[in-house]
Amino acid sequence: MKHDYKVLKVKEIIEMTLSGKLNPDPIAQRPATSESPTKSQEIIAAMLKDLGVGMITVRDISKDKEMQKVYPGVQYLVIDGGHRIRALKQFYTNELKVNGKYATEHDHDKMVALYNSELPMHAIICTSMEAIDIFRVLNETTHVNFMEMIMCDDQSEINALIRKMTKSYREYGNNDVHPIFEVKTNQKGERIPTYWDGAPNPRRKWDEYVYIAFLKVIGGGNVDAGTAEIRGLYESEYQGVNPINKRMIDTVNRFFNDLVAFQSFRYKKLNKHIFAALQVVWFALYERNDNFKIEDMEKFHDQFMYAYSKLTGTADTTYNNKIVNIGTENEQHLVPLKEWVRDNITNFANSFAQRTAAKLIMKEMGEDIGVIMRDSVRSLRTKEREEMLALQGYKCALDGERLTLEDSVWGHDVAWANGGKLYDGKVVRRIHNTAMGQLTLDEYKLILEMRKNKAA
């Protein structure tokens, strides 16, 4: 590492930020703990009193070829001091009021003194991993949580994949976030989540949720998905392995798509407890059948909220004093039902607790919850289809005319998308399979016969 210490005028720092040479909000920067402008106002107020705000620490990437691919034209990335620099820039551009006034409304001499005041800057030429270590050391006295440490690596491909789902970044070509993580501006000018309580991605919580979803898709259901497993997935690419493929990405998107659909019936924002309960149920269904489909989201929503309210709510007192036996064959624990469910839906690190919580919730939901279980294989292989066609005497099961293997497909009696079983079907002409839509084989065959009789 190479260290360089310099003193810059506040105006120089603002100008570098406006020109793009200094990036105070790199992709690895932890999100603000609050969308409120209070902390930014306090920073500027202190500077107006000439109290100072400490040293800015940055990473010099001007000659780093790999980092220039991510941040073209940027000379410095902030390691520590991003909030201070963003506050200065917002105040300078009249986006932030301090003591009830924009910068242009303050005393001119005071503004000149502010912009000519000096800030120390520590510029370091280092690798991404060294920058992470520096970030950790600088934040030893300020609590930095596990996910903020993981996500401060701006070169990790897995982190990049997860970031792109939760926030749009200029460095990623202004990528589209998943709809569940959309953010909008309210009447006060604050950025607020569309579907979640609180601030956007609070303390990297959304990134954690995406990591958990990937771990559970990779594991095939409610597997352990705590900090140790998240670290293992993150570190896997540095061991030459990236276990995430397109099908897994599609499945994670499917999970979050179902959350969006669920929210359309709830009319109330998600919180960590609703999310936790939903994910244990969703991944219990995924564990049972990885092609399951929530066909009737209204019914699923109603049954889930009934079960969730029974097992965690305060309005219904039915289970307030209920004690249940939770444990394995060799280890049994008598616990208060509601308290146990509340605690263990968020116990992501414990697969046994997650699976048990899912069973309890799904038992309350009942059997008819609007979910269709689908065969993992959608159609017969060519060899099997040829055998079935031969057994049918090379005739279409619908029109009875001669049928070649090339023009044939496997027709489900009930559409696969609606839970039709693989072998509940016949070999049919391709054009009929397209035309029959959601009809059963018998229903479509009756239509063909009616058309034939009408033509005769």
N, C-alpha and C positions, 0 to 999 in steps of 0.2 A: 504494500500500500504506500501511496505517496500523499503527504499531508501539506496543505497550503493554508495559511491563515492570513486573512485580509480584513480591512475595515472599509465598508461601503456606505455611501449616503443612502438614506431611505429612498430618495428619488431614483437612484441608480437601480435599486432592487425592484422598484415598481416598474421602471422602464424595461428591465430585462424580462420581467414577468409578462408585460404587455406585448413585447416583441416575440415571445415564445422561447427565448434563450434559457429562461429559468422556469421549470415546471413545478409549481407548488402542489400539484395534485396528481402525481403519477399513479399508474394503475395499481401499484402495490400499497398506496397510502391507505391507512385505515379510515373508514367513513367517520364523519363527525358524530359525536355521541348524541348531539341534539341539533335539530334544524333551527332552533331559536338563535337570533342574532346577538343574544346577550353577551356571550363570551367574546365575540368579535368586537363588540362595542367597548367592553372592558379593556381589551388590548389597546385599542386606539386611545381611549381615555387616559390610560397610563402613559402612553407615549406623548400625549399632549401636555402632560405634567412633567415631561422629561424624566420619567422614572425608569425608562428602558424596559426591554422585554427579553433580554438574554441573547445568546449566540444562535445563529442559524447554521445548521449542518447540512451540507449538500454533497452529492456524488457527482464528480466531474466525468461526464461520458463523451466529451467532445472528440476523443480519439478512439473510442470503443466501437469498432465496426458492427458488432452484433447488436449493441444497444441502439446504435444509430438507425438500424432497420426498424426498431420499434418506435423510437423517438427521433425522427429525422429533423436535423437542424437544432436540436436541444443541446445546450451545453451543460446545464446543471439539473439534476433531479433532487428534490428535497428529501432528506432522510428525517430531519427533525426541524420543525418550524413552519410547516405548511399552513397551519391555521393562522399564524401571525402574518405570513405573506399574503394569504388570501384576504385577510381583513384589511390590510393596507391597500391592496388593489381595489377592493370594493369601496372603500372610503374615498380613494382618489377618483374613481369613476362615478361618484355620486349614486352608488347602489346601497350605501349603508349610512344611516343617521347615527351620530354620536352626540350625546347630550341634546337630543332633539333637533340637530341640525346636520345637513349635508356639508361636505367639505367646502363647497363654494359659498356657504352661508356663514362659515366661521371667520374670525378675525384674520385678515390677510397676513399680518406679521406672524401670527401663530402658525399658520399653514407653512409659511416660508421656513420658519424654525423647525417644524416637524420634518419637512422634506429634506432639509439640510442636516438633520441629526444623523448620527452614524450608528450602524449595527455591525457587530463582528460576524464574520462568516468563515466557517471551517469547511474548506473544499477538499474532498478526498478522491483520489483515483483508486478504485478498488473493483473487485468482482461483485456479482450480485449476492453471492453467499457471504462475502465479507460485509456488504452493506446490511444484510440481515443481522449479523452479529453486532454491528455498530448500533443499529436500531434497538436491539434488545438491551444493550448496555445503557444507552441513553434513556431508556424507559424503565430502568430498574426501580426508580422511585415513583413512577407513574404506572399504575396497574395496566398491563397489556395482556389481554386474554389469549387463550390458546389459538383461536381462529385468526386473530390479528397477526400473530406470529407466523402461522402457516401461510396466510395470504400475502405477507409482505415480500414474498419471492415473486418478482415480476418476470422471471424467465421460465417458470414452470408451465408446461403445456397443459397439465391437468388444471392448475389454477386458472389459466387463461380460459379454458373451456367453461369453468364454473363462473368466473367473473362475467363472461359474455351473457350468461343467463340472467344475472341479477342486476347489471348496470350497463348502460351504453357508454363506450369509451371512444374518444377520438382516435386513440392509438390502434384500435381494432376496426377502423373504418366506420365509426358510429354504428356499431352492431345493434341489431334488434334484440331486446331482452325478451324473456318469456313473459307473456301477458300477466301471469300471477305476480310478477315483480314490477309491474308498471308503476310509475310515479307521476303525479299531476300537481299543478300549482293551485293552491286554494286562494280565497279572496284576500288573505293577509300576505300573499306572496311567498308563503312557505311551500316547500316541496314535500308532499305527503303521499304515502302509498295508496294505491287504488283499493287493494284488497286486504291490507294488513293494518292492525293497530300500531300506533307509535310512529317513530321515525323510519326512513328507508334503511334497510339493512343494518339494524342496530347492532353495533359491536360485531359485525360480520356474521350475524345470526342467519341471514338468508344463505350465505355461502355454506355455512354449516349444514343447513337443511338440504342443500343440493348434494353436498358430500355424502350425507346420510342416505339420500335416495340412490346415489350411485353404488354405495356399498351394499345396499339391500337388493338392488337389481343384480349386481355381480354375484351376491351370495344366494340369490333365488328366494328371498323372503325376509323374515324378521331375524336376521343374523345380528351378531354384535356389531354396533356401529358407533362406538364411543371415540374418545380422543386417540387412543392407541391405534384403532383401526383407520381413522382419518389420517394420522401420521404415516401409517404403513402405506396407504394408497398414494399419498403425496410423495413419499420417498421412493415408491416403486419405479418411477421413471428415471431416477438417478441411479437405479440399479439395472438400468437397461430394459425395463419392462413397463409397458403401458397397457393395463388390462381392460381399458375402456374401448369398445368398438361402436360402430354406428347403431347396431341393434339396441345396445344398452342406452345410448343417447336417446334413441326414439322412445324407449320404454320410460326413461326418466321424464321426458317431455309429456308422455301419455299420463303419467302420474300427476304432474302439475296441471295438465289440461283438465283432468277430472276435478282438481281443486277449484279451478275457475268455474267449471260447470256447477259444482256444489254451491259456490258462493252466489250464483245467480238465483238460487232458491232461498238462501239464508238472509240476504239483505242486511247483513251485519258483518263487520270486518273480522278476519282471522286473528287469533292470538296464539301464543305458543302451545296452550293446552288443547285447543280445538285441533290445531295442526298435528300435534303429537298423537291424539286419539284417532284422527283420520288416517294417519300414515300406518299405525299398527294394523288397522282394519284392512287398508288397501294392500299392504304387503302380506297379510295373512291370506287374502284372496289370491294374490300373485303366487304365493307359495303353493296354493292348492291347484292353480291353473294359470300358467303365465300368459294365456290368451284370453283371460276373462274380460268381460265387457259390462260396464254399468249401462244397461239398456234404458232403464227408467230412473233418471237421476232424482226426480221429484220423490219417488218412493224411497230410494236409497237415502236421500237427505232426511226425510221424515222419520224413517226407522232409526237412522244413526243418531239424530238429535234426541229421539225418545230414549235410546239406550244411554247416550252420553249424559242426559239430564238425570236419569235414574241413578247412574253409578257415580256421578261427580257433583251433581247440583245440590242446591240448598232448598229449593222450593218444595221438592218431594222428600218426605222423611221416611219413606218405606224402608230404606236400607241404612238408616242412620246408625243403628245399633247392631247391624248384622255382622257376625264373625264368620269368616270362611277359612277353609283349610287350604293354604297355598304351599306347594312344595313338590318334591319328587317322591319316589317310592321310599327312599332311604332317609329323607329329611323333610319333615312336615312343620308348617308354621301356621298357627291360628292368628289371623290378622283382621282388623276392622276393614270391611270390604271397600267402602268409599275412600277411606284414607289410602289404602293400598293402591287402588286404581289411579287416584290422583297422582301419587308419587311415581308410579311405574310406567305410565304412558310416556313420560319424558325420560325414562331410564334407558336411553338409546344404547348404552354400552352392554346391557344385559339381555341377551336373546331370550332366555327363559322368561324373564319378566315381561318382555314385549309380547311374546307368544301367548303367555297366560292372560295378559290384559286384553289381547285381541279376542281370545276365546270368551272371556267374560262379556265383552261388549257385544260380540256377534251372537251370543246366546240370547241377550236381551233384544237384539234386533229381530230375531226370528228367522224363519226359512225364506220367506218371500220378501227379498230386499231389492228387487229390480236388477239383479245381476245374472248374466248369462255366462256359463262355463263353456269354453270352446275347445275342440280338439287341437292339440299342438300342431298336427299335420292337417293342412287344408285340403289336399287332394291326393289321390292315389298316384304312385309312381307309374311311369309308362308301362313297365313290365306287368304290374298288377292290373292296370287298366286294360291291357291287351288280353290278359287272362279272363277278366270279367266280360269283355266284348265277345270273346270266343264262346263263353258259356251262354251268352245271349244269342248265339247263332249269327253274329255279325249283323244284328239288326238294332236299330235305335229303340230304346225302351219307350219312347214317346210316340213316334210316328210309324213304327213297325217296318220302315223301309231299310234297305241294305245300308250299312254304315262302315266306313273304313276307319282304321286306327287314327290316321292323320286328321280326319274331320271330327274326331270324337273328343269329348271331355267327360269328366266325372261330375254328374249332376246330383247335388244334395237334395234329399226330400225336404228338409228344412234348411234354409240357407245357413252356411257356416257362420256368417256374421251374427246370426240369431241363435247360435248354439247347436246347429245341426251336427249330428255325429258323422264321422268320416264314412263308415260303412252303411249308413242309412241312405242309400242312393242307388243310382243305376248309370250305365254308360249311355250318354245321349249325344245327339247332334249339336255341334258347337252353337249354331244359330238359335236353337231352342233354349239352351242354357242361358244365353244372353237375354232372350225375350221373356223368359218365365219370371224374372225378378224374384219377388218374395213368395211366389206361389209354390205349393207342393207339387210333386211330380203328378199325382192324381188329378189335382186341380187343373194343371196345364194340359194334361192329356185329354181331359173332358172338353176343354176349349178347342183343342185341335179336332176332336171328333165332331163337335158342333159345327165348326167351320167346314169340315168335310161333308157333313150331311146337308148343310145349307148350299154348298156348291153343287151337290148332286141334284 
